[in-house]
Amino acid sequence: MITSNSTYAEIEIQKSLDEPNIQDFLIRKMERDAHKLKKIFKTKPYYTPLQPATFHSHITNIHWRILQILMHEEKPPIHLRTRGVNFLVESENQIKYTIINDMDTGKPILVLPYPGNTFFVSAHAIRRYRERCLEDEDMDFVTVCDRLIRRSPYYVCAPSRTIYGSTNFHTTVFRVADGMFLGYFNSERKVMFLETFISVDMLSEHQKNLSAFKYSDQLLRNQRDMVIGLTPFNEELSESMTSSAIYTDGENALKELSDEDIKELRRIAKEEHDAIPEEEHQRRLAEQQQANRDRYDKKMIRKGYK
């Protein structure tokens, strides 16, 4: 099972154990819902369910919640049409998540095990999301998590890690359609902890730049309307929600680096790395890990958890 002390590697192992059974479960569910899906796809090209599917694994004892966004392929490939298949539904995106309890505080945590990164979203961050976006004080934790995932079902959650000044702390900015979650990266466990939420309306221009996304108020509204199903799916708009570019500080704004710029930075970084003995690298790494542990312990003490 996943606990609040799990590492990224441990979570990935458990997720891989459950993956075949989850996919079999989703295929059977689509077959059972075929009649309903045909009615839905007569009027819209894609479908995001109001509620996630739930699957309890007896192998890992994880209770998965799965949001599957479905697309209707109007013209199946010729090899399928010759076999009598004239209606084809494909999974545009699939998000698996689960909810656990913090072993130290007993408070719930939303766990998002995305490919390449695992995020632990604190109860405080979810409460801030409920207050600043959903504006419903009575909504329970699980329902808020389901709303959050549904309002940002496409892969709009891309982390941006930054080292501030000479400190060794990686700060994580986690972009969703309604705003951004802020947290930090635990290098020892390889897990990102998201601790608070800022809505779109609260973002300053400086914060928009730091997030490494090309913000504009109109674009944000269009993205949000699409992910909650108010407007049809648009591939170009979906792609605008993620950023694969690398940015650096320009004179007045963020400057997107070219391939040549990135190669030059890598060359300089390699030269600087090779100029330092391996023993020194190991010493600095140990210091960074200890600094992260000390910072986390101080935070837990400040919040009264220890």
C-alpha positions as CSV (number, residue, x, y, z in Angstrom):
1,M,0.0,0.0,0.0
2,I,1.0,3.7,-0.4
3,T,1.8,5.5,2.9
4,S,2.9,9.0,3.6
5,N,6.4,7.7,4.0
6,S,6.5,6.0,0.6
7,T,9.2,6.9,-1.9
8,Y,8.7,7.5,-5.6
9,A,10.3,4.1,-6.5
10,E,8.0,2.2,-4.1
11,I,4.9,3.9,-5.5
12,E,5.9,3.1,-9.1
13,I,6.4,-0.6,-8.2
14,Q,2.9,-0.8,-6.7
15,K,1.3,1.1,-9.6
16,S,2.9,-1.3,-12.1
17,L,1.6,-4.3,-10.1
18,D,-2.0,-2.9,-10.4
19,E,-1.8,-1.6,-14.0
20,P,-2.9,-4.8,-15.9
21,N,-5.9,-5.3,-13.6
22,I,-6.9,-1.6,-13.8
23,Q,-6.9,-1.7,-17.6
24,D,-9.0,-4.9,-17.7
25,F,-11.4,-3.3,-15.3
26,L,-11.7,-0.2,-17.5
27,I,-12.3,-2.2,-20.6
28,R,-15.1,-4.2,-19.0
29,K,-16.6,-1.0,-17.7
30,M,-16.6,0.6,-21.2
31,E,-18.2,-2.5,-22.6
32,R,-21.0,-2.3,-20.0
33,D,-21.5,1.4,-20.7
34,A,-21.4,1.0,-24.5
35,H,-25.1,1.9,-25.0
36,K,-24.8,5.1,-22.8
37,L,-21.6,6.1,-24.5
38,K,-23.2,5.9,-28.0
39,K,-25.9,8.3,-26.9
40,I,-23.3,10.7,-25.4
41,F,-21.1,10.7,-28.5
42,K,-24.0,11.6,-30.8
43,T,-23.8,15.1,-29.5
44,K,-20.1,15.6,-28.4
45,P,-16.7,14.3,-29.6
46,Y,-15.3,13.7,-26.1
47,Y,-16.6,12.8,-22.7
48,T,-15.3,13.5,-19.2
49,P,-17.3,11.6,-16.6
50,L,-18.8,13.5,-13.6
51,Q,-17.4,10.9,-11.2
52,P,-14.2,8.8,-11.4
53,A,-14.3,5.0,-11.6
54,T,-13.1,3.3,-8.4
55,F,-11.0,0.2,-8.2
56,H,-9.8,-1.5,-5.0
57,S,-6.6,-3.6,-5.5
58,H,-6.4,-6.7,-3.4
59,I,-2.7,-7.0,-4.5
60,T,-1.5,-3.7,-3.1
61,N,-4.5,-2.7,-1.0
62,I,-4.8,0.6,-2.8
63,H,-8.2,2.2,-3.5
64,W,-7.6,3.8,-6.9
65,R,-9.8,6.6,-8.3
66,I,-9.6,6.8,-12.1
67,L,-10.7,9.6,-14.3
68,Q,-10.8,8.5,-18.0
69,I,-11.4,11.1,-20.7
70,L,-12.9,9.4,-23.7
71,M,-12.7,10.5,-27.4
72,H,-15.1,9.2,-30.1
73,E,-13.3,8.2,-33.3
74,E,-15.9,8.9,-36.0
75,K,-14.1,7.0,-38.7
76,P,-12.4,3.9,-37.5
77,P,-9.4,2.6,-39.5
78,I,-10.2,0.6,-42.6
79,H,-9.0,-2.7,-41.1
80,L,-11.6,-2.3,-38.3
81,R,-14.4,-1.2,-40.6
82,T,-13.9,-4.4,-42.6
83,R,-14.5,-6.4,-39.4
84,G,-17.8,-4.5,-38.8
85,V,-16.5,-2.0,-36.3
86,N,-18.2,1.4,-37.0
87,F,-18.0,2.9,-33.5
88,L,-14.6,3.4,-31.8
89,V,-13.9,5.0,-28.5
90,E,-10.4,5.8,-27.3
91,S,-9.0,7.0,-24.1
92,E,-7.7,10.5,-24.6
93,N,-6.2,10.6,-21.1
94,Q,-6.3,8.6,-17.9
95,I,-5.5,9.9,-14.5
96,K,-5.1,7.5,-11.5
97,Y,-5.0,8.9,-8.0
98,T,-5.7,7.8,-4.4
99,I,-6.3,9.3,-1.0
100,I,-4.3,8.2,2.1
101,N,-3.9,9.5,5.6
102,D,-0.7,11.2,6.9
103,M,0.9,8.8,9.4
104,D,2.0,11.7,11.6
105,T,-1.1,13.9,11.7
106,G,-3.9,11.6,10.6
107,K,-5.0,14.2,8.0
108,P,-5.8,13.1,4.4
109,I,-3.4,13.4,1.5
110,L,-4.2,13.4,-2.2
111,V,-1.6,11.2,-4.0
112,L,-1.0,11.9,-7.7
113,P,1.4,9.3,-9.2
114,Y,2.0,10.9,-12.6
115,P,4.6,9.4,-15.0
116,G,8.0,10.6,-13.9
117,N,6.7,12.4,-10.7
118,T,4.6,11.7,-7.7
119,F,2.8,14.5,-5.9
120,F,1.5,14.5,-2.3
121,V,-1.1,17.3,-2.0
122,S,-1.7,18.3,1.6
123,A,-5.1,18.7,3.3
124,H,-4.3,22.4,3.7
125,A,-3.7,22.8,-0.1
126,I,-7.0,21.0,-0.9
127,R,-8.8,23.3,1.6
128,R,-7.3,26.3,0.0
129,Y,-8.5,25.0,-3.5
130,R,-12.0,24.5,-2.1
131,E,-12.1,28.0,-0.6
132,R,-10.6,29.9,-3.5
133,C,-12.1,28.0,-6.5
134,L,-15.1,25.9,-5.5
135,E,-16.3,28.3,-2.7
136,D,-18.1,25.5,-0.9
137,E,-17.2,25.2,2.8
138,D,-19.3,22.0,3.2
139,M,-17.7,19.9,0.4
140,D,-15.8,16.9,1.8
141,F,-12.2,16.2,1.0
142,V,-12.8,13.3,-1.5
143,T,-15.3,15.3,-3.5
144,V,-13.0,18.3,-3.7
145,C,-10.2,16.0,-5.0
146,D,-12.5,14.6,-7.6
147,R,-13.5,18.2,-8.7
148,L,-9.9,19.2,-8.9
149,I,-8.9,16.3,-11.1
150,R,-12.0,16.7,-13.3
151,R,-11.4,20.5,-13.8
152,S,-7.8,19.7,-14.9
153,P,-8.1,16.3,-16.6
154,Y,-5.6,16.9,-19.4
155,Y,-1.9,16.8,-18.6
156,V,-1.8,20.4,-17.4
157,C,0.2,19.6,-14.3
158,A,3.9,20.2,-15.2
159,P,6.4,20.9,-12.4
160,S,8.9,23.8,-12.5
161,R,11.7,23.5,-10.0
162,T,13.8,26.5,-9.2
163,I,16.8,27.0,-6.9
164,Y,16.5,30.3,-5.2
165,G,19.7,32.2,-4.6
166,S,22.4,30.0,-3.0
167,T,19.9,27.8,-1.1
168,N,19.6,24.1,-1.9
169,F,15.8,23.9,-1.8
170,H,13.8,23.0,-4.9
171,T,10.5,24.9,-5.0
172,T,7.7,23.2,-7.0
173,V,5.1,25.1,-9.0
174,F,2.3,22.7,-10.1
175,R,0.1,24.2,-12.8
176,V,-3.6,23.4,-13.0
177,A,-6.4,25.0,-15.0
178,D,-7.7,27.0,-12.0
179,G,-4.3,28.3,-10.7
180,M,-1.2,26.8,-9.2
181,F,-0.2,24.7,-6.2
182,L,3.1,25.6,-4.5
183,G,5.4,23.2,-2.6
184,Y,8.8,21.6,-2.5
185,F,10.7,18.6,-3.8
186,N,12.0,16.0,-1.3
187,S,15.2,14.8,-2.9
188,E,15.6,11.9,-0.5
189,R,12.2,10.3,-1.3
190,K,11.9,11.8,-4.9
191,V,8.4,13.0,-4.0
192,M,7.0,16.5,-4.5
193,F,4.9,17.9,-1.7
194,L,2.3,20.5,-2.6
195,E,1.3,22.6,0.4
196,T,-0.9,25.5,-0.7
197,F,-2.9,26.8,-3.7
198,I,-3.2,30.1,-5.4
199,S,-6.2,30.7,-7.7
200,V,-5.8,32.3,-11.2
201,D,-7.4,35.6,-9.9
202,M,-4.8,35.8,-7.2
203,L,-1.7,35.4,-9.4
204,S,0.6,38.4,-9.7
205,E,2.5,39.0,-12.9
206,H,5.7,37.9,-11.2
207,Q,4.2,34.6,-10.2
208,K,2.9,34.0,-13.7
209,N,6.4,34.4,-15.1
210,L,7.9,32.2,-12.4
211,S,5.5,29.4,-13.4
212,A,7.3,28.9,-16.8
213,F,4.0,29.0,-18.6
214,K,2.8,31.6,-21.2
215,Y,-0.1,33.1,-19.3
216,S,-2.8,35.3,-20.5
217,D,-6.2,35.9,-18.9
218,Q,-8.1,34.9,-22.0
219,L,-6.1,31.7,-22.5
220,L,-6.6,30.7,-18.9
221,R,-10.4,31.1,-19.3
222,N,-10.4,29.1,-22.5
223,Q,-8.4,26.3,-20.9
224,R,-10.6,26.1,-17.9
225,D,-13.8,26.1,-20.0
226,M,-12.5,23.3,-22.1
227,V,-11.4,21.0,-19.2
228,I,-14.8,21.2,-17.5
229,G,-16.6,20.5,-20.7
230,L,-18.1,24.0,-21.4
231,T,-16.4,24.1,-24.8
232,P,-15.4,21.3,-27.3
233,F,-12.0,19.7,-27.1
234,N,-9.4,21.6,-29.0
235,E,-6.0,19.9,-29.5
236,E,-4.1,23.2,-29.9
237,L,-5.6,24.5,-26.7
238,S,-4.8,21.3,-24.9
239,E,-1.2,21.5,-25.9
240,S,-1.0,25.1,-24.7
241,M,-1.5,23.9,-21.1
242,T,1.9,22.2,-20.8
243,S,5.3,23.7,-21.2
244,S,8.3,21.6,-22.4
245,A,10.5,24.7,-23.0
246,I,13.3,25.9,-20.7
247,Y,13.2,29.5,-19.5
248,T,15.7,31.9,-17.9
249,D,15.4,35.4,-16.6
250,G,15.5,38.0,-19.4
251,E,15.8,41.8,-19.1
252,N,12.1,42.4,-18.6
253,A,10.5,38.9,-18.8
254,L,11.3,35.2,-19.1
255,K,13.3,34.3,-22.2
256,E,12.8,31.0,-23.9
257,L,16.1,29.3,-24.5
258,S,17.0,28.0,-27.9
259,D,18.6,24.5,-28.5
260,E,22.0,26.2,-29.0
261,D,21.6,28.1,-25.6
262,I,20.7,24.8,-23.9
263,K,23.7,23.0,-25.4
264,E,26.0,25.8,-24.3
265,L,24.6,25.7,-20.7
266,R,25.1,21.9,-20.6
267,R,28.7,22.3,-21.8
268,I,29.5,24.9,-19.1
269,A,27.7,22.8,-16.5
270,K,29.8,19.7,-17.4
271,E,33.0,21.6,-17.3
272,E,32.2,23.0,-13.9
273,H,31.1,19.5,-12.7
274,D,34.3,17.8,-13.9
275,A,36.5,20.5,-12.3
276,I,35.3,19.4,-8.8
277,P,36.5,16.1,-7.3
278,E,33.9,13.4,-6.8
279,E,34.4,13.4,-3.0
280,E,33.3,17.0,-3.0
281,H,30.2,16.3,-5.0
282,Q,29.2,13.6,-2.5
283,R,29.9,15.9,0.4
284,R,27.6,18.6,-1.2
285,L,24.9,16.1,-1.9
286,A,24.9,14.9,1.7
287,E,24.7,18.5,2.9
288,Q,21.8,19.2,0.6
289,Q,19.9,16.1,1.8
290,Q,20.5,17.1,5.4
291,A,19.4,20.6,4.7
292,N,16.2,19.3,3.2
293,R,15.6,17.1,6.2
294,D,16.2,19.9,8.6
295,R,13.9,22.3,6.7
296,Y,11.1,19.7,6.7
297,D,11.6,19.0,10.4
298,K,11.5,22.7,11.3
299,K,8.3,23.0,9.2
300,M,6.6,20.1,11.0
301,I,7.6,21.6,14.4
302,R,6.3,25.1,13.4
303,K,3.0,23.6,12.4
304,G,2.8,21.6,15.6
305,Y,3.0,18.2,14.1
306,K,6.2,17.2,16.1
